[in-house]
Amino acid sequence: MFVPPRARRLPSRLRRSLRACTVDGALHASMLGFAETYFAAFGLHLGASAFQVGMLTTLPILIGSAFQWFAAGWSAQTGHRRWVLATATLQAAVLVPILLLGIRPLDGYGWLLFWVCVYWMLALGMNPAWNAWMGRMIPPEVRSRYFGRRNLAVHATLFLSVSAAGFLLHFIEESKHGSGLGFVLLFGIAALMRVASVFYLAQQHDPGDGEAVQRVPLMELLEDFRRKPYGRLIFLMVLTNGAVNVSAAYFTPFMLEKLDLSYARFTILTGTIVVARVLASPYWGEIARSYGNRRALQVAVTLIVPLSSLWVVTDNFAYLVGLQLLAGFAWAGVELAQFLNFFDCTDDRNRAQVLSIFNLLNGIAIVIASTLGGTILRELGEPGYAVIFILSSALRAVSLVYLGRKVGVKRSAGEHSFRNVFVRVLTLRPGQGADNRPVVMPEGR
């Protein structure tokens, strides 16, 4: 099991926690691959329209984002570790009524929307607490490399689960049983994976467990938005994610209905992006370690700008596979760099609350953007897909131009230029200058 370089010098309790954290991440990814990835497809199976699928993909995130603002306070009172264990257990339980819809789909879409909302309330409700917990548990000097390598295990497992789920669904659909039984099996497996992940969550320690976490007054937190680095980071990621979700919620109906792909081909395209993330995650970890989390985020966000518009070029399947490889590479960088930049820009006192504000604003932006994309699609019909894909890329570029330049925390020493790091990322030279010494950032970075 992976332990990052130099981590063997850390206390044995922490080493055990790092191993358990990696296994938990892989099992959690399995749940995502068997369940969350196929919620939209399940909605289509239950008769939902493309607009309803868009709401299924985004409205629960808004509701979950609003819930997690209150959850941040509750988790501080109960203890971040205990809160995460409780919400993760409940998340496994919520998958049971969802799978039952595959057996008796009476008013299926309405109930699916309800339970997916509960699912996302629990998922987002635990996120600030988990991040605060990890911020205390994992030392800054090993974070970039550890999470880069942990993401390798996470995305590899996600790929295997997405692939297994898709081909299982395809096989059962072709049999006499129909795809309803396939969704039941998928969500049942996902629930078991989440239960197993809770076991490994329980094996991780919290250095601050039992200590009262003092919440920063809300007005103080909001006043700091203009002068603290987390303000610009939040606005960049909220606007970028909003731009992405003008089109993101509609890729599943685009592939399954507009392109009329089989579940097997849909699974290949879905799995391809995960494969690219598997291969790219350690590389992005090295980029962040060598050039800084700030530069890694700027480069990664730049790479995702044209992705959605490239879907209008052709529907050739080989081309789409290549496009998904590029998307997976870029999104691996965004995911890791955003995560690490939040650690840079916050401290243990305000981290959970800052993440709560981010998730709330993010949820609002996602719903507004998805509603815009869905309205365009409903008014224009099939030609609307090209419009929302191009519009999404244009809005990503605008958010990057206005907010990307000064995002994050600069290194205390000289920082490589954006152009230099961008060229190095594109030339894919992971071995160049890759020593094993961790980059230790100064206090209060």
C-alpha positions as CSV (number, residue, x, y, z in Angstrom):
1,M,0.0,0.0,0.0
2,F,1.3,3.4,-0.9
3,V,3.1,5.6,1.7
4,P,4.7,8.7,0.2
5,P,8.5,9.1,0.0
6,R,9.9,10.4,3.3
7,A,6.6,9.4,5.1
8,R,8.5,6.4,6.6
9,R,10.2,8.9,8.8
10,L,6.8,9.9,10.2
11,P,5.3,8.3,13.3
12,S,4.0,4.8,12.8
13,R,0.4,5.9,13.7
14,L,0.5,8.4,10.9
15,R,1.8,5.9,8.5
16,R,-1.0,3.5,9.3
17,S,-3.5,6.4,8.8
18,L,-2.0,7.3,5.4
19,R,-2.4,3.7,4.3
20,A,-6.0,3.6,5.6
21,C,-6.7,6.9,3.9
22,T,-5.6,5.5,0.5
23,V,-7.7,2.4,0.9
24,D,-10.7,4.5,2.0
25,G,-10.2,6.7,-1.1
26,A,-10.2,3.7,-3.4
27,L,-13.3,2.2,-1.9
28,H,-15.1,5.6,-2.0
29,A,-14.1,5.8,-5.6
30,S,-15.7,2.4,-6.2
31,M,-19.0,3.8,-4.8
32,L,-18.8,6.7,-7.2
33,G,-18.1,4.5,-10.1
34,F,-21.0,2.1,-9.4
35,A,-23.5,4.7,-8.3
36,E,-22.9,8.4,-8.7
37,T,-21.6,8.1,-12.3
38,Y,-24.8,6.4,-13.3
39,F,-27.4,8.5,-11.6
40,A,-28.0,10.5,-14.8
41,A,-28.3,7.3,-16.9
42,F,-30.7,5.9,-14.3
43,G,-32.8,9.0,-14.6
44,L,-33.0,8.5,-18.4
45,H,-34.0,4.8,-17.7
46,L,-36.8,6.1,-15.6
47,G,-38.1,8.3,-18.4
48,A,-36.5,11.7,-17.5
49,S,-36.0,14.3,-20.2
50,A,-32.7,16.0,-20.9
51,F,-33.7,19.0,-18.9
52,Q,-34.8,16.8,-15.9
53,V,-31.4,15.0,-16.1
54,G,-29.8,18.4,-15.9
55,M,-31.7,19.2,-12.7
56,L,-30.9,15.8,-11.3
57,T,-27.2,16.5,-11.9
58,T,-27.2,20.0,-10.4
59,L,-30.1,20.7,-8.1
60,P,-29.0,18.2,-5.5
61,I,-25.6,19.8,-5.4
62,L,-27.2,23.2,-4.5
63,I,-29.3,21.6,-1.8
64,G,-26.3,19.8,-0.5
65,S,-24.2,23.0,-0.6
66,A,-26.8,24.8,1.5
67,F,-26.9,22.0,4.0
68,Q,-23.2,21.8,4.4
69,W,-23.0,25.4,5.7
70,F,-24.9,24.2,8.8
71,A,-23.0,20.9,8.8
72,A,-19.8,22.8,9.2
73,G,-21.0,24.1,12.6
74,W,-22.4,20.8,13.7
75,S,-19.2,18.9,12.8
76,A,-17.1,21.4,14.8
77,Q,-19.3,20.6,17.8
78,T,-19.4,16.8,17.4
79,G,-15.8,16.5,16.1
80,H,-14.8,16.3,12.5
81,R,-13.8,12.6,12.6
82,R,-17.0,11.4,14.2
83,W,-19.1,13.6,11.8
84,V,-17.4,12.1,8.8
85,L,-17.9,8.5,10.0
86,A,-21.6,9.2,10.7
87,T,-22.4,10.9,7.4
88,A,-20.5,8.3,5.4
89,T,-22.5,5.5,7.0
90,L,-25.8,7.3,6.2
91,Q,-24.6,7.8,2.7
92,A,-24.4,4.0,2.2
93,A,-27.9,3.6,3.6
94,V,-29.3,6.2,1.2
95,L,-28.3,4.0,-1.8
96,V,-30.8,1.3,-0.7
97,P,-34.0,3.2,-1.5
98,I,-32.4,4.4,-4.8
99,L,-31.7,0.8,-5.9
100,L,-35.3,-0.1,-5.0
101,L,-36.5,2.3,-7.7
102,G,-35.1,-0.2,-10.2
103,I,-37.5,-2.8,-8.9
104,R,-40.6,-0.6,-8.4
105,P,-40.1,2.7,-10.4
106,L,-43.5,4.3,-9.4
107,D,-43.0,8.0,-9.8
108,G,-39.4,7.0,-10.3
109,Y,-37.9,10.3,-11.3
110,G,-39.4,12.3,-8.4
111,W,-38.2,9.8,-5.8
112,L,-34.8,9.5,-7.5
113,L,-34.4,13.3,-7.3
114,F,-35.4,13.3,-3.6
115,W,-32.9,10.5,-2.6
116,V,-30.1,12.0,-4.8
117,C,-30.6,15.3,-2.9
118,V,-30.2,13.4,0.4
119,Y,-27.1,11.7,-1.0
120,W,-25.5,15.0,-1.9
121,M,-26.5,16.6,1.4
122,L,-24.5,13.9,3.1
123,A,-21.6,14.0,0.6
124,L,-21.2,17.7,0.8
125,G,-22.0,17.8,4.5
126,M,-19.0,15.7,5.3
127,N,-16.5,17.5,2.9
128,P,-15.5,20.5,5.0
129,A,-15.0,18.2,8.1
130,W,-13.0,15.7,6.1
131,N,-10.8,18.5,4.6
132,A,-10.2,20.0,8.1
133,W,-9.4,16.5,9.4
134,M,-6.9,15.8,6.6
135,G,-5.3,19.3,7.1
136,R,-4.4,18.3,10.7
137,M,-3.5,14.7,10.0
138,I,-1.2,15.1,6.9
139,P,1.9,17.3,7.3
140,P,2.4,20.0,4.7
141,E,5.7,18.7,3.5
142,V,4.2,15.5,2.1
143,R,0.8,16.7,1.0
144,S,1.4,17.4,-2.7
145,R,3.2,14.1,-3.3
146,Y,0.9,12.0,-1.1
147,F,-2.3,13.2,-2.6
148,G,-0.9,13.0,-6.1
149,R,-0.1,9.3,-5.5
150,R,-3.3,8.7,-3.5
151,N,-5.2,10.0,-6.5
152,L,-3.5,7.4,-8.6
153,A,-5.1,4.6,-6.5
154,V,-8.4,6.5,-6.4
155,H,-8.7,7.1,-10.1
156,A,-7.5,3.6,-11.0
157,T,-10.3,2.1,-8.8
158,L,-12.8,4.6,-10.2
159,F,-11.9,3.4,-13.8
160,L,-12.3,-0.2,-12.8
161,S,-15.6,0.4,-11.1
162,V,-17.0,2.6,-13.9
163,S,-15.9,0.0,-16.5
164,A,-17.3,-3.0,-14.5
165,A,-20.6,-1.1,-13.9
166,G,-21.0,-0.1,-17.5
167,F,-20.3,-3.5,-19.0
168,L,-22.5,-5.2,-16.4
169,L,-25.3,-2.8,-17.2
170,H,-24.8,-3.4,-21.0
171,F,-24.7,-7.2,-20.5
172,I,-27.9,-7.3,-18.4
173,E,-29.7,-4.9,-20.7
174,E,-29.0,-7.3,-23.6
175,S,-30.4,-10.2,-21.5
176,K,-34.1,-10.9,-20.8
177,H,-33.9,-9.1,-17.4
178,G,-33.5,-5.5,-18.8
179,S,-31.4,-2.6,-17.5
180,G,-33.6,-2.1,-14.3
181,L,-31.9,-5.1,-12.7
182,G,-28.6,-3.8,-13.8
183,F,-29.1,-0.6,-11.9
184,V,-30.2,-2.5,-8.8
185,L,-26.9,-4.5,-8.8
186,L,-24.8,-1.3,-9.4
187,F,-26.3,0.6,-6.5
188,G,-26.2,-2.5,-4.2
189,I,-22.5,-2.9,-4.9
190,A,-21.9,0.8,-4.4
191,A,-23.5,0.6,-0.9
192,L,-21.3,-2.3,0.1
193,M,-18.2,-0.3,-1.1
194,R,-19.2,2.7,1.0
195,V,-19.7,0.5,4.1
196,A,-16.2,-1.0,3.5
197,S,-14.7,2.6,3.2
198,V,-16.2,3.5,6.5
199,F,-14.2,0.7,8.1
200,Y,-11.0,2.3,6.8
201,L,-12.1,5.8,7.7
202,A,-12.4,4.6,11.3
203,Q,-8.7,3.4,11.3
204,Q,-7.4,7.0,10.7
205,H,-6.6,9.2,13.6
206,D,-7.3,12.9,14.1
207,P,-4.5,14.8,16.0
208,G,-7.1,17.4,17.0
209,D,-9.9,15.0,17.9
210,G,-11.6,16.1,21.1
211,E,-10.4,19.7,20.8
212,A,-13.0,22.4,20.4
213,V,-12.8,24.1,17.0
214,Q,-13.4,27.8,17.3
215,R,-15.5,29.1,14.4
216,V,-14.5,32.4,12.9
217,P,-17.3,35.0,13.0
218,L,-19.2,35.1,9.7
219,M,-18.7,38.8,9.1
220,E,-14.9,38.5,9.8
221,L,-14.8,35.6,7.3
222,L,-16.6,37.6,4.6
223,E,-14.5,40.8,5.3
224,D,-11.3,38.7,4.7
225,F,-12.5,37.7,1.2
226,R,-10.9,40.8,-0.3
227,R,-7.6,40.6,1.5
228,K,-7.0,36.9,2.0
229,P,-5.9,34.5,-0.8
230,Y,-8.9,32.2,-0.4
231,G,-11.3,34.9,-1.7
232,R,-9.8,35.0,-5.2
233,L,-9.4,31.2,-5.2
234,I,-13.1,30.7,-4.4
235,F,-14.3,33.2,-7.0
236,L,-12.1,31.7,-9.7
237,M,-13.3,28.1,-9.0
238,V,-16.9,29.1,-8.6
239,L,-17.0,31.0,-11.9
240,T,-15.0,28.2,-13.6
241,N,-17.3,25.5,-12.3
242,G,-20.3,27.5,-13.3
243,A,-19.0,27.9,-16.8
244,V,-18.3,24.1,-17.0
245,N,-21.8,23.3,-15.9
246,V,-23.5,25.2,-18.7
247,S,-22.8,22.0,-20.6
248,A,-21.5,19.4,-18.1
249,A,-25.0,18.1,-17.0
250,Y,-26.0,17.4,-20.7
251,F,-23.1,15.2,-21.8
252,T,-24.9,12.0,-20.7
253,P,-28.1,12.7,-22.7
254,F,-25.9,14.0,-25.6
255,M,-24.0,10.7,-25.7
256,L,-26.9,8.3,-25.0
257,E,-29.6,10.1,-27.0
258,K,-28.0,12.5,-29.5
259,L,-25.1,10.2,-30.5
260,D,-27.2,7.1,-29.6
261,L,-24.2,5.3,-28.0
262,S,-24.6,1.9,-26.4
263,Y,-23.9,1.6,-22.7
264,A,-20.7,-0.2,-23.7
265,R,-19.4,2.8,-25.7
266,F,-20.7,5.2,-23.1
267,T,-18.7,3.3,-20.5
268,I,-15.6,3.4,-22.7
269,L,-15.8,7.2,-23.0
270,T,-16.6,7.6,-19.3
271,G,-13.7,5.3,-18.4
272,T,-11.2,6.9,-20.7
273,I,-11.3,10.2,-18.8
274,V,-10.7,8.2,-15.6
275,V,-7.7,6.4,-17.2
276,A,-6.2,9.7,-18.1
277,R,-6.6,10.9,-14.5
278,V,-5.0,7.7,-13.2
279,L,-1.9,8.3,-15.4
280,A,-1.8,12.1,-14.8
281,S,-2.3,12.4,-11.1
282,P,1.2,11.5,-9.9
283,Y,2.6,13.8,-12.7
284,W,0.5,16.7,-11.4
285,G,1.6,16.0,-7.9
286,E,5.2,16.5,-9.1
287,I,4.3,19.7,-11.0
288,A,2.7,21.1,-7.8
289,R,5.7,20.1,-5.7
290,S,8.3,21.4,-8.1
291,Y,6.6,24.6,-9.3
292,G,4.0,25.3,-6.6
293,N,0.3,24.7,-6.2
294,R,-0.6,28.1,-7.6
295,R,1.1,27.6,-10.9
296,A,-0.3,24.1,-11.2
297,L,-3.8,25.4,-10.8
298,Q,-3.3,28.2,-13.4
299,V,-2.0,25.8,-16.0
300,A,-4.7,23.1,-15.3
301,V,-7.5,25.6,-15.6
302,T,-6.1,26.9,-18.8
303,L,-6.1,23.4,-20.2
304,I,-9.8,22.9,-19.5
305,V,-10.9,26.0,-21.3
306,P,-11.4,24.6,-24.9
307,L,-12.6,21.1,-23.9
308,S,-16.3,21.4,-24.2
309,S,-16.2,23.2,-27.6
310,L,-14.0,20.5,-29.0
311,W,-17.0,18.1,-28.8
312,V,-18.7,20.0,-31.8
313,V,-15.8,19.2,-34.2
314,T,-16.9,15.6,-35.0
315,D,-18.7,12.6,-33.5
316,N,-16.0,10.2,-34.6
317,F,-15.6,7.7,-31.7
318,A,-11.8,7.5,-31.9
319,Y,-11.7,11.3,-31.8
320,L,-13.9,11.4,-28.7
321,V,-11.7,8.9,-27.0
322,G,-8.7,11.1,-27.6
323,L,-10.6,14.1,-26.4
324,Q,-11.5,12.3,-23.2
325,L,-7.8,11.5,-22.6
326,L,-7.0,15.2,-22.9
327,A,-9.9,16.1,-20.6
328,G,-8.8,13.5,-18.0
329,F,-5.3,14.8,-18.0
330,A,-6.4,18.4,-17.5
331,W,-9.1,17.7,-14.9
332,A,-6.6,15.6,-12.8
333,G,-4.6,18.8,-12.5
334,V,-7.6,21.0,-11.6
335,E,-8.8,18.5,-9.0
336,L,-5.5,18.2,-7.2
337,A,-4.3,21.8,-7.5
338,Q,-7.6,23.2,-6.3
339,F,-7.5,20.8,-3.3
340,L,-3.9,21.8,-2.4
341,N,-4.5,25.5,-2.9
342,F,-7.4,25.4,-0.4
343,F,-4.9,24.0,2.1
344,D,-2.5,26.9,1.2
345,C,-5.1,29.6,1.6
346,T,-6.7,28.5,4.8
347,D,-5.8,27.3,8.3
348,D,-7.3,24.9,10.8
349,R,-9.4,27.7,12.3
350,N,-11.2,28.8,9.2
351,R,-10.8,25.8,6.7
352,A,-14.2,24.1,7.2
353,Q,-16.1,27.4,7.0
354,V,-14.2,28.6,3.9
355,L,-15.0,25.3,2.2
356,S,-18.6,25.7,3.3
357,I,-18.8,29.1,1.6
358,F,-17.1,27.8,-1.5
359,N,-19.5,24.8,-1.7
360,L,-22.6,27.0,-1.2
361,L,-21.5,29.5,-3.9
362,N,-20.4,26.7,-6.1
363,G,-23.8,25.0,-5.8
364,I,-25.6,28.2,-6.7
365,A,-23.4,28.8,-9.7
366,I,-23.9,25.2,-10.9
367,V,-27.7,25.3,-10.8
368,I,-27.8,28.7,-12.5
369,A,-25.4,27.6,-15.2
370,S,-27.2,24.2,-15.7
371,T,-30.6,26.0,-15.9
372,L,-29.1,28.3,-18.6
373,G,-27.8,25.4,-20.6
374,G,-31.0,23.4,-20.2
375,T,-33.1,26.4,-21.3
376,I,-31.0,26.9,-24.4
377,L,-31.3,23.2,-25.1
378,R,-35.0,23.2,-24.6
379,E,-35.5,26.2,-26.9
380,L,-33.2,25.1,-29.7
381,G,-33.5,21.3,-29.6
382,E,-30.5,19.2,-30.8
383,P,-28.6,22.3,-32.3
384,G,-28.6,23.6,-28.7
385,Y,-25.9,21.1,-27.8
386,A,-23.3,22.9,-30.0
387,V,-24.4,26.3,-28.5
388,I,-23.9,25.3,-24.9
389,F,-20.6,23.5,-25.5
390,I,-19.1,26.5,-27.2
391,L,-20.6,28.9,-24.6
392,S,-19.2,26.9,-21.8
393,S,-15.6,27.2,-23.2
394,A,-16.1,31.0,-23.7
395,L,-17.2,31.5,-20.1
396,R,-14.3,29.4,-18.8
397,A,-11.9,31.7,-20.7
398,V,-13.5,34.8,-19.3
399,S,-13.2,33.6,-15.7
400,L,-9.6,32.6,-16.2
401,V,-8.6,35.9,-17.7
402,Y,-10.2,38.0,-15.0
403,L,-9.3,35.9,-11.9
404,G,-6.6,33.4,-12.7
405,R,-3.6,35.7,-12.8
406,K,-3.3,36.4,-9.0
407,V,-4.9,33.3,-7.6
408,G,-3.3,31.3,-4.8
409,V,-0.3,31.9,-2.5
410,K,3.1,32.6,-4.1
411,R,6.2,30.7,-3.0
412,S,8.5,32.7,-0.8
413,A,11.4,32.1,-3.2
414,G,11.5,32.9,-6.9
415,E,8.5,31.5,-8.8
416,H,8.7,30.1,-12.3
417,S,6.7,32.0,-14.9
418,F,3.3,30.7,-16.0
419,R,4.7,30.3,-19.5
420,N,7.6,28.2,-18.4
421,V,5.4,25.8,-16.3
422,F,2.8,25.6,-19.1
423,V,5.4,24.5,-21.6
424,R,6.8,22.0,-19.2
425,V,3.4,20.5,-18.5
426,L,2.6,20.2,-22.2
427,T,5.9,18.6,-23.1
428,L,5.2,15.9,-20.4
429,R,8.7,15.5,-19.0
430,P,7.9,13.9,-15.6
431,G,11.4,12.7,-15.0
432,Q,13.1,16.0,-15.5
433,G,14.5,17.3,-12.2
434,A,12.4,14.8,-10.2
435,D,14.3,14.4,-7.0
436,N,12.9,12.8,-3.8
437,R,13.2,15.8,-1.5
438,P,9.9,17.2,-0.4
439,V,9.4,21.0,-0.8
440,V,8.8,22.4,2.6
441,M,6.6,25.5,2.6
442,P,7.0,28.2,5.2
443,E,4.5,28.5,8.1
444,G,1.3,30.5,7.2
445,R,1.7,29.9,3.5
